[in-house]
Amino acid sequence: MTMSQPLTDEERLTLKTGAFGAVFLVSNADPGMFAMLRESFAASGAMAGASGPVKEALTTGPLPRLPRDSALEVEAVVLPALGRAVEILRAKSPGDVAAYRSLVLAAADQVARAHRGVTPAEAEVIDRIRGALAEPA
């Protein structure tokens, strides 16, 4: 799909913050060192399926900086970034909105399933991610 305008550095960082942050939220919902290793492989496998502007956003530029103090602070950054990412894509590359949503949800699901299946805490985080990616009513 051809974009009406290229993504700015800030817009690419917003897409990356949403996608990587969603994976981080799911991974931290049921923490553990061994789980984290398996989950990071699962996330990278899902992210490898990106294409077009979504792939460009996820593979270029700096890594997002997420708060380190609490999961609530991370969520307060990531969930709005997911919503903003959908808005950015809707405005600049509408055909990529569904691909971004699918990629983020697939990565979150694969991370949750990577170690002992999806826990209730992980399922709850995925539901919040899904809500943040939803079209406004």
N, CA, C and O of each residue as an XYZ file, in Angstrom:
548
protein
N       0.840     -1.177      0.000
C       0.000      0.000      0.000
C       0.881      1.234      0.000
O       1.869      1.288      0.733
N       0.547      2.209     -0.795
C       1.278      3.456     -0.862
C       0.745      4.395      0.206
O      -0.463      4.555      0.386
N       1.683      5.007      0.905
C       1.300      5.940      1.961
C       1.065      7.311      1.368
O       1.742      7.716      0.423
N       0.083      8.038      1.938
C      -0.177      9.397      1.482
C       0.992     10.314      1.842
O       1.320     11.229      1.085
N       1.619     10.073      2.990
C       2.785     10.815      3.448
C       3.664      9.842      4.220
O       3.150      8.950      4.894
N       4.976      9.999      4.132
C       5.836      9.102      4.908
C       5.669      9.348      6.413
O       5.304     10.445      6.838
N       5.938      8.328      7.194
C       5.895      8.469      8.645
C       7.076      9.320      9.111
O       8.189      9.193      8.601
N       6.815     10.176     10.073
C       7.895     10.950     10.684
C       8.626     10.051     11.680
O       8.146      8.970     12.020
N       9.783     10.503     12.139
C      10.524      9.744     13.147
C       9.670      9.544     14.395
O       9.665      8.464     14.986
N       8.953     10.586     14.790
C       8.101     10.506     15.982
C       6.969      9.493     15.778
O       6.635      8.744     16.696
N       6.387      9.470     14.596
C       5.312      8.519     14.310
C       5.828      7.085     14.300
O       5.169      6.181     14.814
N       7.011      6.876     13.712
C       7.609      5.535     13.733
C       7.869      5.093     15.170
O       7.625      3.939     15.522
N       8.361      6.004     15.992
C       8.619      5.677     17.390
C       7.317      5.354     18.128
O       7.307      4.494     19.008
N       6.235      6.023     17.784
C       4.932      5.727     18.403
C       4.486      4.312     18.049
O       4.034      3.578     18.928
N       4.601      3.913     16.789
C       4.240      2.553     16.383
C       5.104      1.531     17.110
O       4.610      0.502     17.570
N       6.400      1.824     17.208
C       7.332      0.915     17.872
C       7.042      0.849     19.372
O       7.071     -0.233     19.959
N       6.765      1.978     19.987
C       6.458      1.998     21.420
C       5.219      1.157     21.703
O       5.193      0.393     22.668
N       4.200      1.295     20.871
C       2.989      0.503     21.053
C       3.253     -0.982     20.903
O       2.862     -1.769     21.764
N       3.910     -1.378     19.824
C       4.131     -2.801     19.547
C       5.073     -3.438     20.562
O       4.743     -4.466     21.154
N       6.240     -2.838     20.766
C       7.206     -3.417     21.711
C       6.683     -3.326     23.139
O       6.883     -4.235     23.945
N       6.015     -2.227     23.440
C       5.461     -2.063     24.778
C       4.385     -3.079     25.086
O       4.290     -3.552     26.219
N       3.559     -3.430     24.089
C       2.518     -4.442     24.286
C       3.148     -5.780     24.654
O       2.674     -6.474     25.554
N       4.215     -6.134     23.955
C       4.931     -7.384     24.253
C       5.501     -7.328     25.668
O       5.420     -8.302     26.416
N       6.076     -6.186     26.029
C       6.640     -6.010     27.362
C       5.571     -6.176     28.442
O       5.805     -6.828     29.460
N       4.396     -5.582     28.215
C       3.304     -5.687     29.192
C       2.877     -7.139     29.399
O       2.682     -7.578     30.533
N       2.735     -7.874     28.310
C       2.317     -9.278     28.426
C       3.402    -10.087     29.123
O       3.105    -10.904     29.994
N       4.627     -9.870     28.754
C       5.739    -10.605     29.361
C       5.827    -10.343     30.856
O       6.103    -11.257     31.633
N       5.594     -9.107     31.260
C       5.682     -8.766     32.677
C       4.433     -9.139     33.472
O       4.445     -9.075     34.701
N       3.371     -9.523     32.796
C       2.153     -9.921     33.506
C       2.374    -11.222     34.279
O       1.721    -11.469     35.292
N       3.293    -12.044     33.796
C       3.645    -13.299     34.467
C       5.164    -13.455     34.364
O       5.660    -14.249     33.565
N       5.902    -12.686     35.185
C       7.350    -12.618     35.031
C       8.064    -13.910     35.424
O       7.541    -14.746     36.161
N       9.255    -14.030     34.911
C      10.147    -15.143     35.219
C      11.294    -15.111     34.229
O      11.084    -14.816     33.052
N      12.492    -15.405     34.677
C      13.673    -15.292     33.828
C      13.624    -16.258     32.641
O      13.867    -15.847     31.506
N      13.318    -17.518     32.883
C      13.249    -18.486     31.789
C      12.109    -18.129     30.845
O      12.248    -18.234     29.627
N      11.003    -17.714     31.401
C       9.852    -17.323     30.589
C      10.213    -16.143     29.703
O       9.820    -16.101     28.537
N      10.955    -15.186     30.240
C      11.308    -13.984     29.490
C      12.115    -14.345     28.239
O      11.906    -13.754     27.180
N      13.019    -15.292     28.351
C      13.828    -15.704     27.219
C      12.952    -16.321     26.125
O      13.060    -15.949     24.957
N      12.105    -17.244     26.498
C      11.215    -17.884     25.526
C      10.258    -16.859     24.913
O       9.969    -16.904     23.717
N       9.778    -15.948     25.736
C       8.833    -14.937     25.264
C       9.482    -13.972     24.280
O       8.842    -13.547     23.317
N      10.740    -13.623     24.510
C      11.397    -12.698     23.586
C      11.592    -13.349     22.216
O      11.480    -12.670     21.195
N      11.882    -14.650     22.176
C      11.973    -15.346     20.895
C      10.609    -15.376     20.201
O      10.517    -15.178     18.989
N       9.568    -15.623     20.968
C       8.218    -15.662     20.398
C       7.837    -14.302     19.817
O       7.267    -14.224     18.729
N       8.153    -13.242     20.541
C       7.817    -11.889     20.068
C       8.575    -11.558     18.801
O       7.997    -11.010     17.863
N       9.864    -11.881     18.753
C      10.637    -11.544     17.561
C      10.137    -12.327     16.353
O      10.176    -11.820     15.232
N       9.674    -13.537     16.560
C       9.104    -14.307     15.461
C       7.854    -13.647     14.909
O       7.668    -13.585     13.693
N       7.003    -13.156     15.784
C       5.777    -12.486     15.340
C       6.100    -11.166     14.650
O       5.491    -10.835     13.633
N       7.040    -10.420     15.185
C       7.397     -9.120     14.613
C       8.065     -9.282     13.244
O       7.992     -8.381     12.409
N       8.710    -10.417     13.013
C       9.382    -10.653     11.728
C       8.386    -10.685     10.573
O       8.772    -10.513      9.416
N       7.119    -10.903     10.876
C       6.103    -10.946      9.834
C       5.622     -9.586      9.369
O       4.751     -9.505      8.503
N       6.162     -8.529      9.920
C       5.737     -7.173      9.536
C       6.178     -6.860      8.108
O       7.164     -7.402      7.610
N       5.420     -5.971      7.465
C       5.795     -5.531      6.124
C       5.414     -4.066      5.948
O       4.715     -3.491      6.783
N       5.876     -3.476      4.864
C       5.529     -2.104      4.534
C       5.918     -1.096      5.601
O       6.961     -1.233      6.239
N       5.083     -0.085      5.796
C       5.391      0.966      6.768
C       5.491      0.438      8.201
O       6.234      0.989      9.014
N       4.752     -0.617      8.511
C       4.819     -1.186      9.866
C       6.214     -1.781     10.082
O       6.827     -1.558     11.126
N       6.711     -2.531      9.105
C       8.056     -3.106      9.226
C       9.094     -1.997      9.353
O       9.999     -2.076     10.185
N       8.958     -0.965      8.524
C       9.899      0.153      8.584
C       9.905      0.771      9.987
O      10.966      1.042     10.550
N       8.728      0.987     10.532
C       8.633      1.598     11.863
C       9.268      0.730     12.931
O       9.921      1.241     13.841
N       9.084     -0.585     12.828
C       9.580     -1.487     13.863
C      11.062     -1.801     13.749
O      11.675     -2.273     14.707
N      11.644     -1.540     12.577
C      13.042     -1.942     12.368
C      14.005     -0.778     12.204
O      15.206     -0.995     12.042
N      13.507      0.449     12.244
C      14.394      1.600     12.098
C      14.298      2.494     13.328
O      13.328      2.448     14.083
N      15.312      3.290     13.500
C      15.291      4.271     14.588
C      15.580      3.671     15.948
O      15.864      2.480     16.074
N      15.502      4.512     16.961
C      15.841      4.069     18.319
C      14.765      3.170     18.919
O      13.616      3.157     18.477
N      15.169      2.430     19.923
C      14.205      1.633     20.683
C      13.398      2.567     21.575
O      13.900      3.602     22.013
N      12.147      2.198     21.843
C      11.344      3.056     22.720
C      11.879      3.025     24.148
O      12.459      2.035     24.595
N      11.673      4.109     24.832
C      12.047      4.193     26.252
C      10.766      4.079     27.069
O       9.883      4.934     27.001
N      10.691      3.007     27.836
C       9.510      2.773     28.668
C       9.857      3.046     30.125
O      11.001      2.857     30.537
N       8.874      3.490     30.906
C       9.124      3.692     32.340
C       9.584      2.386     32.986
O       9.242      1.304     32.508
N      10.330      2.478     34.033
C      10.861      1.299     34.713
C      10.266      1.081     36.100
O      10.505      0.046     36.723
N       9.487      2.056     36.589
C       9.044      1.998     37.971
C       7.902      1.023     38.232
O       7.908      0.326     39.247
N       6.923      0.964     37.333
C       5.795      0.075     37.594
C       5.095     -0.302     36.297
O       5.191      0.396     35.287
N       4.391     -1.420     36.354
C       3.615     -1.874     35.192
C       2.541     -0.854     34.840
O       2.225     -0.675     33.664
N       1.977     -0.187     35.837
C       0.944      0.821     35.568
C       1.509      1.996     34.778
O       0.844      2.536     33.894
N       2.743      2.387     35.101
C       3.370      3.479     34.355
C       3.660      3.059     32.914
O       3.488      3.848     31.984
N       4.099      1.821     32.738
C       4.348      1.317     31.389
C       3.034      1.297     30.611
O       2.977      1.736     29.462
N       2.002      0.795     31.233
C       0.689      0.729     30.588
C       0.191      2.124     30.217
O      -0.432      2.301     29.170
N       0.462      3.107     31.063
C       0.020      4.481     30.802
C       0.736      5.089     29.594
O       0.254      6.072     29.030
N       1.856      4.533     29.193
C       2.567      4.974     27.996
C       2.160      4.125     26.789
O       1.908      4.649     25.704
N       2.100      2.814     26.994
C       1.910      1.875     25.875
C       0.493      1.918     25.304
O       0.324      1.992     24.087
N      -0.509      1.874     26.148
C      -1.878      1.821     25.622
C      -2.235      3.060     24.801
O      -2.824      2.918     23.730
N      -1.903      4.265     25.258
C      -2.150      5.435     24.398
C      -1.321      5.395     23.103
O      -1.783      5.848     22.056
N      -0.101      4.854     23.177
C       0.726      4.746     21.969
C       0.070      3.815     20.953
O       0.130      4.075     19.751
N      -0.548      2.744     21.414
C      -1.254      1.835     20.502
C      -2.409      2.553     19.810
O      -2.583      2.438     18.597
N      -3.193      3.290     20.586
C      -4.299      4.045     19.998
C      -3.806      5.097     19.013
O      -4.390      5.280     17.944
N      -2.748      5.774     19.372
C      -2.177      6.797     18.492
C      -1.601      6.150     17.230
O      -1.716      6.716     16.143
N      -0.986      4.978     17.358
C      -0.444      4.273     16.193
C      -1.549      3.961     15.194
O      -1.360      4.119     13.988
N      -2.694      3.521     15.685
C      -3.835      3.239     14.808
C      -4.280      4.523     14.111
O      -4.569      4.506     12.915
N      -4.339      5.631     14.841
C      -4.727      6.916     14.247
C      -3.733      7.342     13.164
O      -4.132      7.801     12.094
N      -2.450      7.187     13.448
C      -1.401      7.558     12.484
C      -1.563      6.740     11.205
O      -1.560      7.288     10.103
N      -1.702      5.438     11.360
C      -1.839      4.587     10.178
C      -3.143      4.865      9.437
O      -3.167      4.864      8.206
N      -4.217      5.099     10.168
C      -5.496      5.405      9.517
C      -5.358      6.656      8.644
O      -5.943      6.728      7.563
N      -4.591      7.634      9.111
C      -4.419      8.883      8.365
C      -3.433      8.741      7.207
O      -3.639      9.329      6.146
N      -2.371      7.973      7.401
C      -1.300      7.930      6.407
C      -1.245      6.668      5.564
O      -0.749      6.696      4.437
N      -1.746      5.568      6.092
C      -1.679      4.295      5.365
C      -2.802      3.377      5.844
O      -2.543      2.369      6.501
N      -4.053      3.725      5.516
C      -5.206      2.997      6.051
C      -5.167      1.492      5.832
O      -5.694      0.729      6.641
N      -4.550      1.068      4.751
C      -4.470     -0.366      4.476
C      -3.584     -1.126      5.442
O      -3.622     -2.356      5.473
N      -2.788     -0.423      6.232
C      -1.881     -1.068      7.179
C      -2.413     -1.111      8.611
O      -1.761     -1.669      9.494
N      -3.578     -0.536      8.848
C      -4.149     -0.534     10.199
C      -4.399     -1.969     10.665
O      -3.983     -2.346     11.760
N      -5.064     -2.755      9.855
C      -5.378     -4.134     10.233
C      -4.099     -4.950     10.417
O      -4.025     -5.793     11.311
N      -3.099     -4.705      9.580
C      -1.835     -5.441      9.698
C      -1.148     -5.114     11.025
O      -0.620     -6.006     11.688
N      -1.156     -3.844     11.410
C      -0.541     -3.446     12.685
C      -1.280     -4.093     13.851
O      -0.661     -4.673     14.743
N      -2.594     -3.992     13.838
C      -3.385     -4.615     14.909
C      -3.087     -6.106     15.007
O      -2.825     -6.628     16.090
N      -3.131     -6.782     13.866
C      -2.899     -8.229     13.845
C      -1.510     -8.578     14.350
O      -1.341     -9.529     15.113
N      -0.521     -7.814     13.927
C       0.850     -8.067     14.347
C       1.003     -7.917     15.860
O       1.580     -8.780     16.523
N       0.485     -6.822     16.396
C       0.610     -6.575     17.842
C      -0.116     -7.661     18.629
O       0.427     -8.189     19.599
N      -1.332     -7.999     18.221
C      -2.089     -9.021     18.953
C      -1.461    -10.404     18.801
O      -1.465    -11.189     19.750
N      -0.926    -10.712     17.629
C      -0.250    -11.999     17.434
C       1.001    -12.081     18.298
O       1.261    -13.111     18.919
N       1.773    -11.002     18.340
C       2.980    -10.991     19.170
C       2.614    -11.146     20.642
O       3.257    -11.909     21.362
N       1.592    -10.434     21.094
C       1.157    -10.535     22.492
C       0.695    -11.953     22.811
O       1.031    -12.498     23.863
N      -0.066    -12.545     21.911
C      -0.554    -13.910     22.113
C       0.590    -14.908     22.124
O       0.616    -15.802     22.970
N       1.532    -14.775     21.207
C       2.658    -15.708     21.160
C       3.530    -15.592     22.400
O       4.039    -16.592     22.906
N       3.698    -14.372     22.884
C       4.461    -14.179     24.122
C       3.746    -14.876     25.282
O       4.379    -15.559     26.087
N       2.437    -14.701     25.363
C       1.677    -15.316     26.455
C       1.736    -16.841     26.384
O       1.811    -17.504     27.418
N       1.702    -17.396     25.191
C       1.711    -18.851     25.018
C       3.101    -19.472     25.111
O       3.224    -20.692     25.211
N       4.138    -18.660     25.079
C       5.507    -19.166     25.007
C       5.943    -19.946     26.246
O       6.841    -20.784     26.162
N       5.335    -19.687     27.364
C       5.762    -20.348     28.603
C       4.530    -20.746     29.404
O       3.876    -19.892     30.003
N       4.215    -22.011     29.420
C       3.112    -22.587     30.200
C       1.724    -22.077     29.815
O       0.809    -22.150     30.635
N       1.539    -21.574     28.624
C       0.212    -21.134     28.195
C      -0.165    -19.777     28.753
O       0.583    -19.169     29.518
N      -1.335    -19.316     28.358
C      -1.802    -17.975     28.724
C      -2.370    -17.990     30.140
O      -3.310    -18.726     30.440
N      -1.785    -17.170     31.000
C      -2.284    -17.043     32.368
C      -3.425    -16.024     32.395
O      -3.557    -15.227     31.467
N      -4.246    -16.040     33.440
C      -5.304    -15.022     33.545
C      -4.756    -13.590     33.507
O      -5.377    -12.709     32.913
N      -3.617    -13.356     34.127
C      -3.032    -12.006     34.122
C      -2.630    -11.599     32.705
O      -2.832    -10.452     32.307
N      -2.065    -12.534     31.946
C      -1.687    -12.237     30.570
C      -2.920    -11.989     29.701
O      -2.927    -11.077     28.875
N      -3.951    -12.796     29.888
C      -5.192    -12.628     29.126
C      -5.808    -11.254     29.393
O      -6.334    -10.615     28.482
N      -5.738    -10.810     30.639
C      -6.279     -9.494     30.999
C      -5.505     -8.375     30.299
O      -6.099     -7.422     29.796
N      -4.186     -8.500     30.270
C      -3.365     -7.494     29.590
C      -3.663     -7.501     28.093
O      -3.769     -6.435     27.486
N      -3.798     -8.674     27.493
C      -4.104     -8.761     26.064
C      -5.456     -8.113     25.769
O      -5.613     -7.462     24.736
N      -6.419     -8.280     26.649
C      -7.718     -7.623     26.465
C      -7.576     -6.101     26.472
O      -8.228     -5.413     25.686
N      -6.724     -5.573     27.359
C      -6.509     -4.121     27.393
C      -5.793     -3.646     26.124
O      -6.089     -2.570     25.605
N      -4.863     -4.445     25.637
C      -4.171     -4.132     24.390
C      -5.181     -4.110     23.244
O      -5.187     -3.181     22.436
N      -6.027     -5.124     23.176
C      -7.054     -5.208     22.130
C      -7.960     -3.974     22.177
O      -8.314     -3.413     21.140
N      -8.326     -3.563     23.378
C      -9.162     -2.371     23.541
C      -8.466     -1.118     23.052
O      -9.095     -0.258     22.436
N      -7.169     -1.004     23.320
C      -6.415      0.172     22.885
C      -6.288      0.230     21.360
O      -6.178      1.313     20.784
N      -6.304     -0.934     20.712
C      -6.190     -1.003     19.259
C      -7.518     -0.859     18.539
O      -7.550     -0.735     17.315
N      -8.611     -0.873     19.283
C      -9.951     -0.855     18.685
C     -10.265      0.505     18.054
O      -9.731      1.539     18.457
N     -11.136      0.469     17.070
C     -11.609      1.713     16.451
C     -12.436      2.475     17.485
O     -13.148      1.856     18.277
N     -12.355      3.794     17.491
C     -13.204      4.558     18.418
C     -14.667      4.372     18.056
O     -15.020      4.200     16.889
N     -15.511      4.409     19.081
C     -16.949      4.179     18.869
C     -17.613      5.327     18.157
O     -18.818      5.284     17.907
